[in-house]
């Protein structure tokens, strides 16, 4: 069996595919490669990334692929809101802001009829 070296691919240039995200090559990267890709795409640091991942895990999203989908959707959500509110290059959270945004994200994603 021949393995391709993931680092030989230029992952920084490829956009997130919104359709069939569960089949995306990014979701199946090793942990470090997935984090580095997120860091390049969303300017998120390791501490914030780990906190988001842990928060979703403790919220019941145990499957790693599903959790990564949520993580990417959350980073897109925050990036869109960040571009509306201000024009900072990096995602910023104030004291308690990350938890507030995670709760807001989950509340807005729940079906309205529940």
N, C-alpha and C positions, 0 to 999 in steps of 0.2 A: 504494500500500500504506500502510495506516495503522498506526502503532506506538503501543502503549499505554505510558505512562510507568510503569515498575515502581515508582518511588517513590510513586506515588499509591495503591498497594495497601498495606494494613496487614498486612505479613507477620509482624509480631511476635505477632499473635493466633492465627495458624493453626498447629495442631500438626503434627508430622511424621507422615505417613501411613506405616504399617508395610507395608501391602499395596501392591503395584505401585509401589514406591519409584522404580524406574527411569523411571516416567512422571510423577513429581512435578514440579510447576512450580519447586520450589526448586533442583533439580539443574541446571536450564537457565538460571538467573540469570547475569548477568555476574559475573565473579570478585569484584569488590568487594561487590556486592549479596549474593552467597552468603555471603561472609565476615561481613558485617554481620548477616545473618540468624542465622548460627551463633553469633555473639557474643551476640546477644539471647537466643537459646534456651539456650545452654550456658555463658555467661559465660567464653568462651575468648578469650585475647588474640591479637593478630596473629602474634606470634612463635611461640606454641604451635601455632596453626592452621597456619602455614607449615611448621613442623617436622614435624607429622603428615602433611601433604600430601606433603612431600618424602620422608618415610620410606616412605610407601606407593608413591610413584613409583619409588624405588630398590629397592623390594621386588618390582617387576615389574608393578604396577598402573598401566599407562600411560594407558589410556582415562580421560579426565577424568570421565565420568559414573560409571564403575565406581569410580574413586578417591573421588568424592564420596559414593557409597553406603557405601564402607568408612569414610570419615571420619565420616559420620553414625552409623554403627553403632558405631564406636569411641567417639564422644562419648557415645552412649547407654550403652554398656558402662561407661565411666568414671563417668558420672553415677549410674548404679544402684549401683555399688560405693562411690562417694563417700557416697551417702545411707545405706548400711549401716554404713560405718566411722565416719563422723562427720557432723556436721550443718553443714558449711561451705556457704556460699552459692555459692562459686566452686570450680571444679575446681583442685585443687592437686597439684603434682608436686614431690617433693624432688629432691635431686641425683641424676641418673640415673633418676629415677622415670618419666619419660615413656617412655624407651626400654624400661624394664622392663615398663610397662603395655602398650606396643605389642606386645612379644614375647609377653606373656601372652595378649593379645587374639587374636593370630594363632594361637597354639598351641591355644587353646580353640575356634577356628573350624575347624580342620582336621578332616577326617573321621577317625574313630577307627580305621578298618581300614587306614590307610596306614602 
